[in-house]
Amino acid sequence: MKLCISNEIDLNMKKVFAINGGQIFGHSAGKFNKTLLELDKEFFADENGFGLQTTDINEPYVLSEEVEKYVWADVIIYHFPVWWFGMPNGLKKYIDEVFTAGHRKGMYYSDGRKAENPEVGYGTGGRLSGKYYMGTTTWNAPESAFLLPGEFFDQTSVDDGVLFGFHKMNAFLSLERINGVHFHDLEKNVTQERIDAYTKKYQKHLKNIFLPQSLITTTR
């Protein structure tokens, strides 16, 4: 099921809020997600004309301050590993708490429905219209698991399958999607060569999207 209507637009996104959802838990150290956040800090530096705020879900946070970051930002970037086909529990807890705190505080007003006709309009109460989000995910699963006939994900893409709920979560706030990046085979078959290639891939992705006057494809 497709999520989107694609359209090309010229964006001037200068205020960026990046979230490291690479939770430290069990055998997972969240190293590559932390690397991605460090790349954000380099790219979105003050000297490059950006303003950057960050959150690491492994560190204490204040709910009102997190709500303010969402309201302040032109674009929210999420970095997280996929655990059992969803967000890590620490990131889900963060979302549950921050989104609840953001009710009628600039993130969303209601679920969008009106009392006179409650059967329609669900999901239209967001207050972050004109703003954007982007997600990166890290996987143990190889990319071939999504592409090849007979493999586990039945040729369903990350965005159309596992991340459907994630995209709707952001759409509930009236955020528009910027196509993200997915990094595969980072556990069982990880190599330094793969990490280096992925690092370059993400740096190139940021340049393609955020350099001045660049045209990007967004997805609602």
Summary of the structure (lengths in Angstrom):
residues: 220
radius of gyration: 17.5
end to end distance: 13.5
largest distance: 58.7
contacts: 648
relative contact order: 0.18
helix: 32%
strand: 24%
